[in-house]
Amino acid sequence: MRLLSAAPVLVALMFAAATARAETAVEATVTDIFGFELRLTELVLSRADDPEAELPAATLEHLQLAKEDHSVILWLVSIKEATFEPAENDAMTVRAVLQEEGREVTGLLKNASRHAFEGRLPDADEDADMAHVPLVETRSLVVHTEFESPNLPTEPGDLHPPMPEPDEDVLWVSSIPAGAEVWIRAVRGPSARQWRDYRRLGETPLTSRIPPGTWAVRVMVPAEIADGLKPAPQLDEHTNPFEHDGWEEIGFRRDAHVVASVTYNVVKRQGRAASVNALFQLKDQPLDEVVETFPSGRNFHYNVPGVMDRLRERGIPRAEVFLMLQALARGGKIVWHGEEESLMAEVTPGGEVEITEAIRPAANREED
């Protein structure tokens, strides 16, 4: 018996920055070990904490696979096709080909007897029971819903000069917002931060050829740039509109028409690129409004599915993960604040993404 339907493919991933919500409606064909094929819409992965209990309403939208010393989150909506084979200790071996870039993923899904694919038949009433196929009886899965990437920019970016490759012998300095002033001096002792010893390099983004060594690089945001941000921060002599990298309250100077500044210690090695990407992120703004102040276009390239997995493993809500991916593509750096922790993600030369803890700004620490 085959229950195949020609129902139209549902839209996979709807993303709206204004509401910061993402909806998923996956349509797929599940083939069981008996060769029966079941066409389902609104496909989810259900689980029961008690193997003997009926499957509850709680659902998952992804497979969390074990791979050696780490785990991989495999989103159902991004699967092109997958096969399932029994393994030891109530586990299933999952081999999947993803829609995006044809990437292949292999791993173990533990406690397979507690999971089942659930969904509605394409022509079923809304109040009809969900059909389900136990995972231990599943042989393959083919997803018909077209995967849409998480709203990343498709147009080339306008950030020039772009971030260098690792073997380019330059110092590259950029900032969000662009147009910040860059000053530099060699670090040779405790007086490294004396202002009189700095020389001006120019405005971000820029590249400069400097000798190997340790350098102090100061990035300063002029007031006219801060005033032009949308949504515009409220600036006065007591208000600093930015947090910087999520680490500290940054230097705040209304004199000399400078709103904020921060100094980095940068090690420049012979024949290798050194980079600074100074993030002046607006305080107390929703993440979608923060991202709107970033450069336009796709200025940075990285492994989108891999970074998406890592961010989700940190417990970041999916809609905010998509905003962070967009921010990394546009600006190369973003700070995220949750209820209990803060994280910073940054693209480095070569396209790697570092994800580190960020100290929460004072406004967020008051209730911690």
DRENDO-1510 file (C-alpha; in Angstrom, 1 decimal, always signed):
<recs>
REC; n; res; u; v; w
REC; 1; MET; +0.0; +0.0; +0.0 .
REC; 2; ARG; +1.4; +3.4; -1.0 .
REC; 3; LEU; +0.0; +6.6; +0.2 .
REC; 4; LEU; +1.5; +9.1; -2.2 .
REC; 5; SER; +0.0; +12.5; -2.8 .
REC; 6; ALA; +0.6; +15.1; -5.5 .
REC; 7; ALA; -0.1; +17.9; -3.2 .
REC; 8; PRO; +1.9; +21.1; -4.0 .
REC; 9; VAL; +5.1; +21.6; -2.2 .
REC; 10; LEU; +4.8; +23.9; +0.8 .
REC; 11; VAL; +7.0; +26.9; +1.4 .
REC; 12; ALA; +9.9; +25.7; +3.6 .
REC; 13; LEU; +11.3; +28.6; +5.5 .
REC; 14; MET; +9.5; +31.9; +5.9 .
REC; 15; PHE; +11.6; +34.6; +7.5 .
REC; 16; ALA; +10.4; +38.1; +8.5 .
REC; 17; ALA; +12.9; +40.4; +10.2 .
REC; 18; ALA; +10.1; +42.7; +11.4 .
REC; 19; THR; +8.6; +40.0; +13.5 .
REC; 20; ALA; +11.8; +38.0; +14.0 .
REC; 21; ARG; +10.0; +34.7; +13.6 .
REC; 22; ALA; +10.5; +31.8; +11.3 .
REC; 23; GLU; +7.9; +29.2; +10.3 .
REC; 24; THR; +8.6; +25.7; +9.0 .
REC; 25; ALA; +6.2; +23.5; +7.0 .
REC; 26; VAL; +8.2; +20.4; +5.7 .
REC; 27; GLU; +6.7; +18.0; +3.1 .
REC; 28; ALA; +8.5; +14.7; +2.7 .
REC; 29; THR; +8.1; +11.0; +1.8 .
REC; 30; VAL; +9.0; +8.5; +4.6 .
REC; 31; THR; +9.7; +4.9; +3.4 .
REC; 32; ASP; +9.5; +2.3; +6.1 .
REC; 33; ILE; +11.3; -1.1; +6.3 .
REC; 34; PHE; +8.4; -2.8; +4.7 .
REC; 35; GLY; +8.7; -0.6; +1.6 .
REC; 36; PHE; +5.5; +1.5; +2.3 .
REC; 37; GLU; +5.8; +5.2; +1.4 .
REC; 38; LEU; +3.9; +7.8; +3.4 .
REC; 39; ARG; +3.6; +11.3; +2.1 .
REC; 40; LEU; +3.5; +13.8; +5.0 .
REC; 41; THR; +3.2; +17.5; +5.4 .
REC; 42; GLU; +4.2; +19.5; +8.5 .
REC; 43; LEU; +6.8; +16.8; +9.1 .
REC; 44; VAL; +8.4; +16.8; +12.6 .
REC; 45; LEU; +10.3; +14.4; +14.7 .
REC; 46; SER; +8.4; +13.5; +17.8 .
REC; 47; ARG; +9.9; +11.8; +20.9 .
REC; 48; ALA; +8.7; +10.1; +24.1 .
REC; 49; ASP; +10.8; +10.2; +27.2 .
REC; 50; ASP; +9.2; +6.9; +28.1 .
REC; 51; PRO; +9.8; +4.3; +25.3 .
REC; 52; GLU; +6.5; +2.6; +26.2 .
REC; 53; ALA; +4.4; +5.8; +26.2 .
REC; 54; GLU; +2.4; +7.1; +23.3 .
REC; 55; LEU; +4.2; +9.9; +21.4 .
REC; 56; PRO; +3.4; +13.2; +23.0 .
REC; 57; ALA; +2.7; +16.5; +21.4 .
REC; 58; ALA; +6.2; +17.8; +22.1 .
REC; 59; THR; +8.2; +17.8; +18.8 .
REC; 60; LEU; +11.6; +18.4; +17.5 .
REC; 61; GLU; +12.4; +20.0; +14.1 .
REC; 62; HIS; +15.9; +18.5; +13.8 .
REC; 63; LEU; +18.0; +15.4; +14.3 .
REC; 64; GLN; +20.8; +15.9; +16.8 .
REC; 65; LEU; +23.5; +13.4; +15.7 .
REC; 66; ALA; +26.6; +12.3; +17.6 .
REC; 67; LYS; +29.8; +12.5; +15.7 .
REC; 68; GLU; +32.9; +11.4; +17.6 .
REC; 69; ASP; +33.6; +14.1; +20.1 .
REC; 70; HIS; +30.9; +16.6; +19.1 .
REC; 71; SER; +27.3; +16.7; +17.9 .
REC; 72; VAL; +25.7; +18.0; +14.7 .
REC; 73; ILE; +22.2; +19.5; +14.4 .
REC; 74; LEU; +20.6; +18.3; +11.2 .
REC; 75; TRP; +17.5; +20.4; +10.3 .
REC; 76; LEU; +14.8; +18.4; +8.7 .
REC; 77; VAL; +14.0; +21.2; +6.3 .
REC; 78; SER; +17.5; +21.2; +4.8 .
REC; 79; ILE; +17.6; +17.4; +4.1 .
REC; 80; LYS; +17.5; +16.4; +0.4 .
REC; 81; GLU; +17.5; +12.6; +1.2 .
REC; 82; ALA; +18.5; +10.5; +4.1 .
REC; 83; THR; +18.9; +6.8; +4.9 .
REC; 84; PHE; +18.6; +5.1; +8.3 .
REC; 85; GLU; +20.3; +1.9; +9.5 .
REC; 86; PRO; +20.1; +0.2; +12.9 .
REC; 87; ALA; +23.2; +0.5; +15.1 .
REC; 88; GLU; +24.2; -0.8; +18.5 .
REC; 89; ASN; +22.7; +0.4; +21.8 .
REC; 90; ASP; +19.3; +1.6; +20.4 .
REC; 91; ALA; +20.9; +4.0; +17.9 .
REC; 92; MET; +20.4; +4.7; +14.2 .
REC; 93; THR; +23.1; +5.5; +11.7 .
REC; 94; VAL; +21.9; +8.5; +9.7 .
REC; 95; ARG; +23.4; +9.3; +6.3 .
REC; 96; ALA; +22.0; +12.5; +4.7 .
REC; 97; VAL; +22.6; +14.6; +1.7 .
REC; 98; LEU; +21.6; +18.3; +2.3 .
REC; 99; GLN; +20.0; +20.5; -0.3 .
REC; 100; GLU; +22.4; +23.3; +0.2 .
REC; 101; GLU; +25.8; +22.7; -1.6 .
REC; 102; GLY; +25.1; +19.0; -1.6 .
REC; 103; ARG; +26.9; +18.6; +1.8 .
REC; 104; GLU; +26.9; +15.1; +3.3 .
REC; 105; VAL; +26.3; +14.4; +7.0 .
REC; 106; THR; +26.8; +11.1; +8.8 .
REC; 107; GLY; +26.2; +10.5; +12.5 .
REC; 108; LEU; +24.4; +8.5; +15.2 .
REC; 109; LEU; +20.9; +9.3; +16.5 .
REC; 110; LYS; +20.7; +7.9; +20.0 .
REC; 111; ASN; +17.6; +6.4; +21.6 .
REC; 112; ALA; +16.0; +5.7; +18.3 .
REC; 113; SER; +13.1; +3.8; +19.8 .
REC; 114; ARG; +11.9; +7.0; +21.4 .
REC; 115; HIS; +11.5; +8.9; +18.2 .
REC; 116; ALA; +9.1; +8.8; +15.2 .
REC; 117; PHE; +8.5; +11.0; +12.2 .
REC; 118; GLU; +5.1; +12.6; +12.4 .
REC; 119; GLY; +3.0; +14.7; +10.0 .
REC; 120; ARG; -0.4; +15.1; +8.4 .
REC; 121; LEU; -1.5; +13.5; +5.2 .
REC; 122; PRO; -1.7; +16.2; +2.5 .
REC; 123; ASP; -5.5; +16.1; +2.3 .
REC; 124; ALA; -6.2; +15.5; +6.0 .
REC; 125; ASP; -8.5; +17.8; +8.0 .
REC; 126; GLU; -6.7; +20.2; +10.5 .
REC; 127; ASP; -8.2; +18.3; +13.4 .
REC; 128; ALA; -7.2; +14.9; +12.1 .
REC; 129; ASP; -4.7; +12.8; +14.0 .
REC; 130; MET; -1.0; +13.0; +13.1 .
REC; 131; ALA; +0.3; +10.0; +11.1 .
REC; 132; HIS; +3.6; +8.7; +12.4 .
REC; 133; VAL; +6.3; +6.3; +11.4 .
REC; 134; PRO; +8.6; +5.0; +14.2 .
REC; 135; LEU; +12.2; +5.9; +13.5 .
REC; 136; VAL; +13.3; +2.2; +14.1 .
REC; 137; GLU; +11.0; +1.3; +11.2 .
REC; 138; THR; +12.3; +4.1; +8.9 .
REC; 139; ARG; +14.4; +3.2; +5.9 .
REC; 140; SER; +14.7; +6.5; +4.1 .
REC; 141; LEU; +13.4; +10.1; +4.0 .
REC; 142; VAL; +13.1; +12.3; +1.0 .
REC; 143; VAL; +12.2; +16.0; +1.6 .
REC; 144; HIS; +10.3; +17.7; -1.2 .
REC; 145; THR; +10.2; +21.1; +0.4 .
REC; 146; GLU; +12.7; +23.5; -1.2 .
REC; 147; PHE; +15.2; +24.7; +1.3 .
REC; 148; GLU; +15.7; +28.4; +1.5 .
REC; 149; SER; +18.8; +29.8; +3.0 .
REC; 150; PRO; +18.3; +32.0; +6.1 .
REC; 151; ASN; +17.8; +35.3; +4.4 .
REC; 152; LEU; +21.5; +35.9; +3.6 .
REC; 153; PRO; +22.4; +38.7; +1.3 .
REC; 154; THR; +22.7; +37.6; -2.3 .
REC; 155; GLU; +24.3; +40.7; -3.8 .
REC; 156; PRO; +28.1; +41.2; -3.5 .
REC; 157; GLY; +29.1; +43.5; -0.7 .
REC; 158; ASP; +30.6; +46.9; -1.1 .
REC; 159; LEU; +33.2; +46.6; +1.6 .
REC; 160; HIS; +36.5; +47.7; +0.0 .
REC; 161; PRO; +39.1; +46.6; +0.7 .
REC; 162; PRO; +37.7; +43.2; +1.7 .
REC; 163; MET; +39.0; +41.1; +4.5 .
REC; 164; PRO; +42.4; +39.7; +3.3 .
REC; 165; GLU; +43.4; +36.0; +2.9 .
REC; 166; PRO; +45.6; +34.6; +5.8 .
REC; 167; ASP; +48.8; +34.8; +3.7 .
REC; 168; GLU; +48.4; +38.5; +2.7 .
REC; 169; ASP; +51.1; +40.5; +4.4 .
REC; 170; VAL; +48.9; +43.4; +5.5 .
REC; 171; LEU; +47.0; +44.9; +8.5 .
REC; 172; TRP; +43.3; +45.2; +7.7 .
REC; 173; VAL; +41.0; +47.3; +9.8 .
REC; 174; SER; +37.3; +47.6; +9.4 .
REC; 175; SER; +34.5; +48.7; +11.6 .
REC; 176; ILE; +30.7; +48.7; +12.1 .
REC; 177; PRO; +29.7; +51.4; +11.3 .
REC; 178; ALA; +32.3; +52.1; +8.6 .
REC; 179; GLY; +34.1; +55.4; +8.3 .
REC; 180; ALA; +35.7; +55.2; +11.8 .
REC; 181; GLU; +39.1; +56.8; +12.3 .
REC; 182; VAL; +42.1; +54.5; +12.7 .
REC; 183; TRP; +45.2; +55.4; +14.7 .
REC; 184; ILE; +48.2; +53.2; +15.4 .
REC; 185; ARG; +51.5; +53.1; +17.3 .
REC; 186; ALA; +54.1; +50.4; +18.1 .
REC; 187; VAL; +53.9; +48.8; +21.5 .
REC; 188; ARG; +57.3; +48.9; +23.1 .
REC; 189; GLY; +56.6; +49.5; +26.8 .
REC; 190; PRO; +54.1; +50.7; +29.4 .
REC; 191; SER; +53.7; +54.1; +27.6 .
REC; 192; ALA; +52.1; +52.3; +24.6 .
REC; 193; ARG; +48.7; +54.0; +25.1 .
REC; 194; GLN; +50.0; +57.6; +25.3 .
REC; 195; TRP; +48.0; +59.5; +22.7 .
REC; 196; ARG; +50.8; +61.7; +21.4 .
REC; 197; ASP; +52.6; +58.7; +20.0 .
REC; 198; TYR; +49.8; +57.5; +17.7 .
REC; 199; ARG; +49.7; +58.3; +14.0 .
REC; 200; ARG; +46.6; +58.4; +11.8 .
REC; 201; LEU; +46.2; +55.6; +9.2 .
REC; 202; GLY; +42.9; +56.7; +7.7 .
REC; 203; GLU; +39.2; +55.6; +7.9 .
REC; 204; THR; +37.7; +52.2; +7.9 .
REC; 205; PRO; +37.9; +49.9; +6.0 .
REC; 206; LEU; +41.6; +50.1; +5.1 .
REC; 207; THR; +44.7; +48.0; +4.7 .
REC; 208; SER; +48.2; +49.0; +5.6 .
REC; 209; ARG; +51.7; +47.4; +5.4 .
REC; 210; ILE; +53.3; +47.5; +8.7 .
REC; 211; PRO; +56.5; +45.8; +10.1 .
REC; 212; PRO; +56.1; +42.6; +12.2 .
REC; 213; GLY; +55.5; +43.3; +15.9 .
REC; 214; THR; +52.9; +44.3; +18.4 .
REC; 215; TRP; +50.8; +47.3; +17.6 .
REC; 216; ALA; +48.1; +49.3; +19.4 .
REC; 217; VAL; +45.3; +50.0; +17.0 .
REC; 218; ARG; +42.7; +52.6; +18.1 .
REC; 219; VAL; +39.4; +52.9; +16.3 .
REC; 220; MET; +37.2; +55.9; +17.0 .
REC; 221; VAL; +33.6; +56.7; +15.8 .
REC; 222; PRO; +33.0; +60.3; +14.9 .
REC; 223; ALA; +29.8; +61.9; +16.2 .
REC; 224; GLU; +28.5; +62.6; +12.7 .
REC; 225; ILE; +28.5; +58.9; +11.8 .
REC; 226; ALA; +26.8; +57.9; +15.1 .
REC; 227; ASP; +24.2; +60.6; +14.5 .
REC; 228; GLY; +23.3; +59.1; +11.1 .
REC; 229; LEU; +22.5; +55.6; +12.3 .
REC; 230; LYS; +19.0; +54.3; +12.0 .
REC; 231; PRO; +17.4; +54.0; +14.4 .
REC; 232; ALA; +19.4; +57.0; +15.5 .
REC; 233; PRO; +20.8; +56.8; +19.1 .
REC; 234; GLN; +20.0; +59.5; +21.5 .
REC; 235; LEU; +23.3; +61.4; +21.9 .
REC; 236; ASP; +24.2; +63.8; +24.6 .
REC; 237; GLU; +27.2; +64.4; +26.8 .
REC; 238; HIS; +26.2; +61.7; +29.2 .
REC; 239; THR; +25.1; +59.0; +26.7 .
REC; 240; ASN; +27.2; +56.4; +24.9 .
REC; 241; PRO; +25.0; +54.8; +22.3 .
REC; 242; PHE; +27.3; +51.7; +21.8 .
REC; 243; GLU; +28.5; +48.6; +23.4 .
REC; 244; HIS; +31.7; +47.3; +21.9 .
REC; 245; ASP; +32.2; +43.6; +21.2 .
REC; 246; GLY; +30.1; +42.9; +24.2 .
REC; 247; TRP; +33.1; +43.3; +26.5 .
REC; 248; GLU; +33.1; +46.6; +28.2 .
REC; 249; GLU; +31.8; +50.1; +28.3 .
REC; 250; ILE; +34.0; +51.7; +25.6 .
REC; 251; GLY; +35.9; +55.0; +25.8 .
REC; 252; PHE; +33.4; +57.8; +25.5 .
REC; 253; ARG; +34.5; +61.3; +24.3 .
REC; 254; ARG; +32.2; +64.0; +23.1 .
REC; 255; ASP; +35.2; +66.3; +22.7 .
REC; 256; ALA; +36.9; +66.4; +19.3 .
REC; 257; HIS; +33.7; +65.2; +17.8 .
REC; 258; VAL; +34.4; +61.6; +18.9 .
REC; 259; VAL; +31.6; +59.6; +20.4 .
REC; 260; ALA; +33.4; +56.4; +21.2 .
REC; 261; SER; +36.8; +54.7; +20.8 .
REC; 262; VAL; +38.5; +51.4; +21.6 .
REC; 263; THR; +42.1; +50.2; +21.4 .
REC; 264; TYR; +43.2; +46.7; +20.3 .
REC; 265; ASN; +46.6; +45.1; +20.8 .
REC; 266; VAL; +47.4; +43.4; +17.5 .
REC; 267; VAL; +50.3; +41.0; +16.7 .
REC; 268; LYS; +51.5; +41.3; +13.2 .
REC; 269; ARG; +53.6; +38.4; +11.9 .
REC; 270; GLN; +55.8; +38.3; +8.9 .
REC; 271; GLY; +53.9; +37.2; +5.8 .
REC; 272; ARG; +50.6; +36.8; +7.6 .
REC; 273; ALA; +47.5; +39.0; +7.7 .
REC; 274; ALA; +46.4; +40.8; +10.9 .
REC; 275; SER; +42.8; +41.9; +11.2 .
REC; 276; VAL; +40.7; +44.2; +13.3 .
REC; 277; ASN; +36.9; +44.4; +12.9 .
REC; 278; ALA; +35.7; +46.9; +15.4 .
REC; 279; LEU; +32.0; +46.3; +16.3 .
REC; 280; PHE; +30.2; +49.3; +17.8 .
REC; 281; GLN; +26.8; +47.7; +18.4 .
REC; 282; LEU; +23.9; +49.8; +19.3 .
REC; 283; LYS; +22.8; +49.3; +22.9 .
REC; 284; ASP; +19.3; +48.1; +23.9 .
REC; 285; GLN; +18.1; +47.6; +20.3 .
REC; 286; PRO; +16.3; +44.5; +18.9 .
REC; 287; LEU; +18.7; +42.4; +17.0 .
REC; 288; ASP; +16.9; +42.9; +13.7 .
REC; 289; GLU; +17.3; +46.7; +14.1 .
REC; 290; VAL; +21.0; +46.3; +14.9 .
REC; 291; VAL; +21.6; +44.3; +11.8 .
REC; 292; GLU; +19.9; +46.9; +9.6 .
REC; 293; THR; +22.8; +49.3; +10.5 .
REC; 294; PHE; +25.3; +46.8; +9.1 .
REC; 295; PRO; +27.0; +47.2; +5.6 .
REC; 296; SER; +24.8; +46.0; +2.7 .
REC; 297; GLY; +25.5; +43.0; +0.6 .
REC; 298; ARG; +27.5; +39.8; +1.3 .
REC; 299; ASN; +31.0; +41.0; +2.4 .
REC; 300; PHE; +32.1; +37.8; +4.3 .
REC; 301; HIS; +31.9; +34.2; +3.3 .
REC; 302; TYR; +31.9; +31.2; +5.7 .
REC; 303; ASN; +30.3; +27.7; +6.1 .
REC; 304; VAL; +26.7; +28.7; +6.7 .
REC; 305; PRO; +25.3; +25.3; +7.7 .
REC; 306; GLY; +28.2; +24.6; +10.1 .
REC; 307; VAL; +27.9; +28.0; +11.8 .
REC; 308; MET; +24.1; +27.6; +12.0 .
REC; 309; ASP; +24.6; +24.3; +13.8 .
REC; 310; ARG; +27.1; +25.7; +16.3 .
REC; 311; LEU; +24.9; +28.7; +17.1 .
REC; 312; ARG; +21.9; +26.5; +17.7 .
REC; 313; GLU; +23.9; +24.2; +19.9 .
REC; 314; ARG; +24.5; +27.3; +22.1 .
REC; 315; GLY; +20.7; +27.5; +22.7 .
REC; 316; ILE; +20.2; +30.6; +20.5 .
REC; 317; PRO; +16.6; +30.8; +19.2 .
REC; 318; ARG; +16.3; +29.9; +15.5 .
REC; 319; ALA; +15.0; +33.3; +14.4 .
REC; 320; GLU; +17.9; +35.0; +16.1 .
REC; 321; VAL; +20.4; +32.5; +14.6 .
REC; 322; PHE; +19.2; +33.6; +11.2 .
REC; 323; LEU; +19.7; +37.3; +12.1 .
REC; 324; MET; +23.2; +36.5; +13.3 .
REC; 325; LEU; +24.1; +34.6; +10.1 .
REC; 326; GLN; +22.9; +37.6; +8.1 .
REC; 327; ALA; +25.0; +40.0; +10.3 .
REC; 328; LEU; +28.1; +37.8; +9.8 .
REC; 329; ALA; +27.6; +37.9; +6.0 .
REC; 330; ARG; +27.2; +41.6; +6.0 .
REC; 331; GLY; +29.5; +42.8; +8.7 .
REC; 332; GLY; +31.6; +39.9; +9.9 .
REC; 333; LYS; +30.9; +40.2; +13.6 .
REC; 334; ILE; +27.9; +40.3; +15.9 .
REC; 335; VAL; +27.1; +40.1; +19.7 .
REC; 336; TRP; +24.1; +38.2; +20.9 .
REC; 337; HIS; +22.6; +38.7; +24.4 .
REC; 338; GLY; +20.3; +36.0; +25.9 .
REC; 339; GLU; +18.6; +36.0; +29.2 .
REC; 340; GLU; +21.6; +34.5; +31.0 .
REC; 341; GLU; +24.6; +34.7; +28.7 .
REC; 342; SER; +26.1; +36.7; +25.9 .
REC; 343; LEU; +28.1; +35.4; +22.9 .
REC; 344; MET; +30.2; +37.0; +20.2 .
REC; 345; ALA; +30.7; +35.5; +16.7 .
REC; 346; GLU; +33.4; +36.8; +14.3 .
REC; 347; VAL; +34.6; +35.9; +10.9 .
REC; 348; THR; +38.4; +35.7; +10.6 .
REC; 349; PRO; +40.8; +35.7; +7.6 .
REC; 350; GLY; +40.3; +32.4; +5.8 .
REC; 351; GLY; +36.5; +32.2; +6.5 .
REC; 352; GLU; +36.6; +30.6; +9.9 .
REC; 353; VAL; +34.1; +31.8; +12.5 .
REC; 354; GLU; +35.1; +32.2; +16.1 .
REC; 355; ILE; +32.3; +32.0; +18.7 .
REC; 356; THR; +33.3; +33.2; +22.2 .
REC; 357; GLU; +31.6; +34.3; +25.4 .
REC; 358; ALA; +31.0; +38.0; +25.7 .
REC; 359; ILE; +30.8; +39.9; +29.0 .
REC; 360; ARG; +27.4; +41.3; +29.3 .
REC; 361; PRO; +27.1; +45.1; +29.2 .
REC; 362; ALA; +26.2; +46.9; +32.4 .
REC; 363; ALA; +22.5; +47.4; +31.4 .
REC; 364; ASN; +22.1; +43.7; +31.0 .
REC; 365; ARG; +24.1; +42.8; +34.2 .
REC; 366; GLU; +21.8; +44.6; +36.6 .
REC; 367; GLU; +19.4; +41.7; +37.0 .
REC; 368; ASP; +22.1; +38.9; +36.9 .
</recs>
